[in-house]
Amino acid sequence: MVRKKILFTDWRDIQCGAVAWLTAEGDHYRVSTPPEPQVSMRAEPRLVPRGIRLQAQPARKAGKMESYGGWGRVIFDGEQHRTWYIEVNGVSMLGSGSVAHTDTITSVAICGIKSRDGYQWGEPTRSEINVPGQRGFDGMTFFIDPRAPESQRYKFIYCAQFEKGMFQSHLTEYFNRQPRHRDDRISGERRFGMFAAASPDGVNWTALPEPFMLHPSDTDTTVLWNETLERYVMYTRMMRNGRRWIGRAEAEDFMHWTPVVPIIWPRLDDPPDYDFYLNGYSPYPELPEYQLMIPMLYHRYTERSEVRLYSSEDGIAWNQIPGGPILTPGELGEWDCEFIGTGKDLQPFGADKVAIPYSGTTYPHKFPRWPAIFAAANMGWAYWQKDRLCAVTTDNEGEFWTVPILPSGRQIRLSFRAPMAGNIEVGIEGVAGRSASDCDPLTGNWSDKVVTWNGQSDINAPEGKPIVLHVKLRSAELFSVAFD
C-alpha cells in the first residue's frame, strides 16, 4: 500500500528488531543448528528501537458553541459541521438521558442542524417519525451508510424501551442466549431495543418498523461501516460488575448483529470507582486506518471526569496511549469546571487543526437535575494542531527503524518539536548518501519540515520500491512523517 503519511499512535510502523549473534570473525549464527564446536558469541542489536516512548498530547480548548441544540456527535460533511438529534414533545432534552423517560409522548421528531464554523448553528429541520409503543429514548447516534440504497443513505440510531407484547420473537431469541451475551438490564419488565430511522437526504426521515438488536445502549453509541472488515460495527455501552464498559458488535447486514462483547473496561491500576462512560470513537480524518477512541472516564467519588486516548489497528484490540488524561474539567468558575464528556467525530477545524466536540457543566454529574442544572450544560471544542495527538518522543537519545514503507512521493516532511540542544536525523536504509549521519539535523517546532541530506531533498531511492527509515532523536518529539 502506498503511504502518504505516518502517525505515531501505536507501534505498528516501528520495527521491533532483533539481536544477531556473531562470532569473533563476524559470522552470523542463527538459533537453529549452529555449526560445531560451540564458540564464544557476541550480541549485535539490529533494527532494535531504543530510548523512545509514545506520549499522548493534551488537547486545548477553543470555547463554547452558540445556539447548539444537539447531543454529542458532530460530523464534517460537505465542508460544514452537521448533527442530528431527537425531539420528544418538541423538546430536545427529552430525547436522551434521565429526563427522557416520560410516559406521555405526543410527538417524536428527528432534527438536523448545520454550521459553517462549528460555533454558530442554524435553525433545525424537523421530521416526525412514527414510533408507537416506544419511550425512554437514549444513546442516539447517526452515520452515512455507504452500503445502503439511496433512500436509506442517512441512518439515525437510538435506544428505546418498548411496550409489553411487542417484538416477542426478538425477546425469545435474546433470553435463549448464553448469559454472557445478555445484559441484566433487559428483563420481561424492562425491554430495550436498538432502533433506526432512515433518510435519503438527512431531512425527511422514516422509522424502521423493528429493532435491529436488543441492547440497553444508553448515553453513547457509535455505528459505522468498516470497509476493511466489510462489516457494520457498533461501539456501545455495557454494564459489568456494576461498572460501565465499552462493548462492540458487528453485522454483515444492518438488521442482524452479533452479541455485544467487551473490548475496553477499567484497568486494574485504575481506581475502583472509575467507569468508561463514553467511547468517543473517531478515526483520524483522511487516515481511517488510524482508529482512535477518545473515551471519557467517570470518577464516581467526585462525580467528575477525565478523557484519555486509545488506539487500534483493527477496531477490535485497543490500547491506551501513555501520557495520562488529554482533557480534564476547567478551572473552578469556568463553564466546564465540574464535569466534561467527549463527543465525536475528530474532524478538520480550520486549516491546521483537528478537533472534537465536548460537553461541560458547572455541576457534578449526578447533581439533582432541576431545569437550571440542564441549562448549565454547554458544548465546546477541544483541538490539537493537525497530526499532533500523539508523539514518539525521547528525553535524551533514542532511535528506531520503520517497517518497509512504499512512499507516495520523493520528499519526506516531518511534524516535530526539538529544542536547540536537541534534534532529529532521518536516514534511509541502504541508500547511498541518505544515512542518518548524512541528514541535515532538524530542530525547532515545524508542522511540515522537508528532510534534507547535505542540502538535497530527494530520497534517491528506486521508484516504486519500499524504503525503511532510520530515525534518530535527541530530546525531541516526532508526530508524523509525510511523503510528497
C-alpha positions in Angstrom: 0.0 0.0 0.0 1.3 3.4 -0.9 1.7 5.6 2.2 1.1 9.4 2.2 1.5 9.9 5.9 2.5 8.0 9.1 1.1 8.9 12.5 2.6 7.5 15.7 -0.5 6.5 17.7 0.9 3.0 18.3 3.9 0.8 17.3 2.6 -0.5 14.0 5.1 1.4 11.8 8.1 0.9 14.1 10.1 -2.4 13.8 10.8 -4.3 17.0 14.1 -5.6 15.5 16.2 -8.5 16.8 19.6 -9.4 18.2 22.1 -11.1 15.9 24.7 -13.5 17.4 28.1 -13.1 15.8 31.4 -15.0 16.1 34.7 -13.2 16.7 35.2 -13.2 12.9 31.8 -11.7 12.4 29.9 -14.8 11.2 26.2 -14.7 12.0 24.9 -17.9 13.6 21.1 -18.4 13.7 19.2 -20.1 16.5 18.8 -23.4 14.7 21.6 -25.9 14.1 24.7 -23.7 14.6 28.0 -25.5 13.4 30.1 -27.4 15.9 32.1 -26.8 18.0 30.5 -24.2 20.3 32.3 -20.9 20.3 32.1 -17.5 22.0 29.4 -15.2 20.6 28.6 -11.5 20.9 25.3 -9.8 20.6 24.6 -7.2 18.0 21.2 -5.4 18.0 19.8 -4.9 14.6 16.9 -2.5 13.9 16.0 -2.6 17.6 14.4 0.6 18.8 15.8 2.2 22.0 15.2 5.1 24.2 11.8 6.1 22.8 8.2 6.1 24.1 4.7 7.1 22.9 3.2 10.2 24.5 -0.5 11.3 24.2 -0.8 15.1 23.7 -3.2 17.2 25.8 -6.0 19.0 23.9 -6.5 22.7 24.0 -10.0 24.2 24.5 -11.5 26.6 21.9 -14.6 27.9 23.6 -18.3 27.3 23.7 -20.7 26.7 20.8 -23.7 29.0 20.4 -27.3 28.0 19.7 -26.4 24.3 19.7 -29.4 22.0 20.3 -27.8 18.6 19.6 -26.1 16.0 21.6 -22.6 14.5 21.4 -21.8 13.7 17.8 -20.9 16.2 15.1 -19.7 15.2 11.6 -17.9 17.2 9.0 -19.8 16.7 5.7 -19.8 18.8 2.6 -17.4 21.4 4.1 -19.8 22.0 7.1 -20.4 20.6 10.5 -23.7 18.7 10.9 -25.5 16.9 13.6 -28.9 15.3 14.3 -30.9 14.7 17.4 -34.3 13.6 18.7 -37.0 15.9 19.9 -39.8 14.4 22.1 -42.9 16.5 22.5 -41.0 19.4 20.9 -38.2 19.3 23.5 -34.7 18.0 22.6 -33.8 17.4 26.3 -36.5 14.7 26.4 -34.7 12.9 23.6 -31.9 11.4 25.7 -30.8 10.8 29.3 -32.5 10.8 32.6 -35.4 13.1 31.6 -36.2 11.0 28.5 -38.4 8.6 30.5 -41.7 10.4 30.1 -44.8 8.3 29.8 -46.8 11.0 27.9 -45.5 11.2 24.3 -47.3 13.2 21.7 -44.6 13.5 19.1 -41.2 12.3 18.2 -39.1 14.1 15.6 -35.6 13.9 14.2 -33.9 17.3 13.9 -30.9 18.3 12.0 -28.7 21.4 12.2 -25.7 22.7 10.3 -22.8 25.1 11.0 -20.0 26.6 8.8 -17.7 27.4 11.7 -18.7 24.9 14.4 -19.9 27.7 16.7 -23.0 29.3 15.1 -25.7 26.8 14.3 -28.7 27.3 12.0 -32.3 26.6 12.5 -33.2 22.9 12.7 -35.0 20.8 10.2 -37.7 18.6 11.8 -39.2 15.3 10.6 -41.7 13.5 12.7 -41.3 9.7 12.9 -44.0 7.1 13.8 -42.7 5.0 16.7 -45.7 3.6 18.5 -45.1 1.9 21.9 -41.6 3.4 22.3 -40.4 5.6 25.1 -37.2 6.4 27.2 -35.2 7.4 24.1 -31.4 7.4 24.7 -28.0 6.5 23.2 -28.6 8.3 19.9 -26.2 8.4 17.0 -26.2 8.6 13.2 -24.0 7.8 10.2 -23.9 8.0 6.5 -24.3 4.4 5.2 -22.3 3.7 2.0 -23.8 0.3 1.6 -27.5 1.3 1.8 -29.8 2.2 -1.1 -30.1 6.0 -1.7 -33.4 6.0 0.2 -31.6 4.9 3.4 -28.3 6.7 2.9 -28.6 8.5 6.2 -29.3 6.4 9.3 -30.3 7.6 12.8 -29.9 5.1 15.6 -31.3 5.2 19.1 -32.2 3.0 22.1 -35.7 2.9 23.4 -37.9 0.9 25.7 -40.9 -0.8 24.1 -44.3 -1.9 25.4 -45.0 -5.4 26.7 -46.2 -7.7 24.0 -44.1 -6.1 21.2 -41.3 -7.8 19.4 -41.8 -11.1 21.2 -39.7 -13.1 18.8 -36.7 -10.8 19.5 -37.2 -11.2 23.2 -37.4 -15.0 23.0 -34.2 -15.2 20.9 -32.4 -12.8 23.4 -33.4 -14.8 26.5 -32.2 -18.0 24.9 -28.6 -16.7 24.6 -25.8 -17.7 26.8 -25.8 -15.4 29.9 -22.5 -13.8 28.8 -24.3 -12.5 25.8 -27.2 -11.0 27.7 -27.5 -7.7 29.7 -29.1 -7.9 33.2 -30.8 -4.6 32.5 -33.1 -6.4 30.0 -36.0 -8.4 31.5 -39.6 -9.2 30.9 -40.5 -5.9 32.5 -37.6 -3.8 31.1 -37.4 -4.2 27.4 -34.7 -2.2 25.5 -34.2 -2.3 21.7 -31.9 -0.5 19.3 -34.0 1.2 16.6 -33.2 3.1 13.5 -34.7 5.6 11.1 -33.5 6.2 7.5 -33.4 9.2 5.2 -32.3 9.9 1.6 -31.3 13.5 2.4 -30.9 13.9 6.2 -34.1 15.9 6.3 -37.0 13.6 5.7 -36.9 10.5 8.0 -38.8 7.2 8.2 -38.6 4.9 11.2 -37.7 1.3 10.5 -40.5 -1.0 11.9 -38.5 -3.3 14.1 -35.4 -3.1 16.3 -32.2 -4.3 14.7 -31.0 -5.7 18.0 -32.0 -5.8 21.7 -29.5 -3.9 23.9 -29.7 -1.1 26.5 -27.3 1.3 24.9 -27.9 4.4 27.0 -25.9 7.6 26.5 -23.3 6.8 23.9 -23.4 4.6 20.7 -21.2 4.6 17.6 -22.2 2.8 14.4 -20.2 2.7 11.1 -19.4 0.7 8.0 -15.9 -0.7 8.2 -14.5 -1.0 4.7 -11.6 -3.3 5.7 -13.8 -5.8 7.6 -16.7 -5.3 5.2 -19.0 -5.2 8.3 -21.1 -2.8 10.2 -19.5 -2.1 13.5 -21.1 -0.8 16.7 -19.4 0.5 19.8 -21.7 0.8 22.7 -22.1 0.8 26.5 -22.1 -2.4 28.6 -22.5 -2.9 32.3 -20.4 -5.5 34.1 -20.0 -5.7 37.9 -22.0 -2.5 38.2 -19.5 -0.6 36.1 -19.7 0.9 32.6 -17.6 -0.8 30.0 -17.2 -0.3 26.2 -18.6 -3.1 24.1 -18.5 -4.0 20.4 -20.8 -5.8 17.9 -20.8 -6.3 14.2 -23.1 -7.2 11.3 -22.9 -8.3 7.7 -26.3 -6.6 7.1 -27.7 -3.8 9.1 -30.6 -5.8 10.7 -28.7 -8.8 12.0 -26.0 -8.2 14.6 -23.7 -10.4 16.7 -23.9 -10.2 20.5 -22.1 -7.3 22.2 -18.7 -8.3 23.6 -16.4 -6.2 25.9 -13.3 -4.5 24.5 -12.4 -1.8 27.0 -13.0 -1.7 30.7 -11.5 -0.1 33.8 -7.9 -1.4 34.2 -6.7 -2.9 37.5 -4.4 0.1 38.0 -7.3 2.4 37.7 -9.2 3.5 40.9 -12.1 1.1 41.6 -14.7 3.9 41.3 -14.0 4.6 37.6 -16.3 3.8 34.7 -15.7 4.0 30.9 -18.7 6.3 30.3 -18.4 7.4 26.7 -16.5 5.6 23.9 -15.7 8.7 21.7 -14.8 6.5 18.7 -13.1 8.6 15.9 -10.9 7.6 13.0 -8.4 10.2 12.2 -9.6 12.5 9.4 -8.4 11.3 5.9 -6.4 8.5 7.5 -9.1 6.0 8.6 -6.5 3.3 9.2 -5.7 5.1 12.4 -8.7 4.2 14.6 -8.9 6.2 17.8 -11.1 6.3 20.8 -11.3 9.4 23.0 -13.2 7.9 25.9 -14.5 9.8 28.9 -13.9 8.1 32.3 -16.3 8.9 35.1 -15.0 9.3 38.7 -17.8 8.3 41.0 -16.2 9.6 44.2 -16.1 13.2 43.0 -18.6 12.9 40.1 -16.0 14.5 37.9 -14.4 13.0 34.7 -11.3 12.8 32.5 -10.6 12.0 28.9 -8.0 9.5 27.6 -6.7 8.5 24.2 -6.9 4.9 22.8 -5.6 3.4 19.6 -6.3 0.4 17.4 -5.3 -1.1 14.1 -8.4 -3.2 13.6 -11.0 -1.6 15.8 -11.1 -4.8 17.9 -8.0 -4.8 20.0 -7.4 -1.5 21.8 -4.6 0.0 23.8 -4.4 3.2 25.9 -1.7 5.6 24.7 0.5 6.6 27.6 0.6 10.1 28.8 -2.4 10.4 31.1 -5.6 12.4 30.5 -5.7 14.5 27.4 -8.7 16.6 28.5 -9.9 17.5 32.0 -12.5 19.8 33.5 -11.7 23.5 33.5 -10.7 25.7 36.4 -13.3 26.5 39.1 -15.7 29.1 37.8 -15.3 28.2 34.1 -18.2 26.8 32.1 -16.8 23.2 32.1 -15.3 23.2 35.7 -17.1 20.2 37.2 -17.8 17.6 34.5 -16.9 17.1 30.9 -17.9 14.5 28.3 -16.3 13.8 24.9 -18.2 13.9 21.7 -17.2 12.8 18.3 -16.0 12.9 15.4 -12.5 14.1 15.3 -12.7 16.5 12.3 -10.9 19.3 10.5 -11.0 22.5 12.4 -9.7 25.3 10.2 -6.6 24.8 8.0 -4.2 23.5 10.6 -6.2 21.9 13.4 -8.3 18.9 14.2 -11.0 19.0 16.9 -13.7 17.1 18.8 -16.9 18.5 20.3 -17.1 18.1 24.1 -19.7 18.9 26.7 -19.2 20.7 30.0 -21.1 21.9 33.0 -20.6 23.7 36.3 -22.3 20.9 38.3 -21.3 17.4 39.3 -22.6 14.7 37.0 -25.4 13.3 39.2 -26.3 16.5 40.9 -30.2 16.7 41.1 -31.3 18.0 37.7 -33.6 20.9 38.2 -34.1 22.9 35.0 -31.3 25.3 35.8 -28.9 22.4 36.0 -29.7 21.3 32.5 -29.3 24.9 31.3 -25.8 25.0 32.7 -24.6 22.3 30.3 -22.9 23.6 27.1 -20.9 22.2 24.2 -17.5 23.4 23.1 -14.5 22.3 21.0 -11.2 20.7 22.1 -8.4 20.8 19.5 -4.9 19.7 18.5 -2.6 21.0 15.9 -3.1 18.8 12.9 -1.4 15.4 13.3 -0.3 16.1 16.8 -2.5 13.8 19.0 0.5 11.6 19.9 4.3 11.7 19.6 7.1 9.3 19.6 9.5 11.0 22.0 12.7 10.8 24.0 14.0 12.8 26.8 17.7 12.0 26.0 18.6 10.0 22.9 16.7 7.3 21.0 16.3 5.8 17.6 14.0 3.5 15.6 13.6 2.0 12.2 10.2 1.9 10.4 8.7 -1.1 8.7 9.2 -1.0 4.9 7.1 1.8 3.5 6.1 2.5 -0.1 6.2 6.3 -0.2 3.8 8.4 -2.2 6.4 11.0 -3.2 10.1 11.8 -3.4 10.3 14.1 -0.4 9.9 13.5 3.4 8.2 16.0 5.6 8.2 15.9 9.4 5.9 17.3 12.1 8.1 17.6 15.2 9.4 19.6 18.1 13.0 19.7 19.1 14.8 22.4 21.2 18.1 24.0 20.2 20.0 21.4 22.2 18.0 18.5 20.6 17.4 17.4 17.0 16.1 14.7 14.7 18.0 13.0 12.0 16.4 10.7 9.3 18.2 8.1 7.2 17.0 5.7 4.5 18.5 2.2 5.0 20.6 1.0 2.1 20.5 4.3 0.1 23.9 5.9 -0.6 24.1 9.5 0.7 20.9 9.2 2.6 22.0 7.8 6.0 21.1 9.5 9.3 24.6 10.8 9.6 24.2 12.5 6.1 21.0 14.2 7.3 20.9 17.9 8.0 19.9 18.0 11.7 16.3 19.2 12.3 15.5 21.5 15.2 12.6 23.8 16.1 8.8 23.4 16.0 7.7 22.5 12.5 4.5 21.1 11.1 5.9 20.0 7.7 9.6 20.5 7.5 11.3 18.9 4.5 14.1 16.4 5.4 17.4 17.1 3.5 20.8 15.3 3.2 23.6 17.7 2.6 21.1 20.1 1.2 19.3 17.6 -1.1 15.7 16.6 -0.5 15.1 13.7 -3.0 15.0 10.4 -1.2 17.3 9.0 -4.0 15.6 5.5 -3.7 14.3 3.5 -6.7 10.8 4.4 -7.8 8.1 2.0 -6.6 10.3 0.3 -4.0 9.7 0.3 -0.3 12.1 2.2 2.0 13.0 1.8 5.7 13.5 5.0 7.6 16.1 5.2 10.4 15.1 8.0 12.8 17.4 9.3 15.5 16.0 11.6 18.1 17.7 13.7 20.8 15.4 15.4 23.3 12.7 15.6 20.6 9.1 14.7 19.8 8.1 13.3 16.4 4.4 13.5 15.4 4.1 12.4 11.8 6.1 11.6 8.7 4.6 12.6 5.3 5.7 11.9 1.7 5.1 14.2 -1.3 
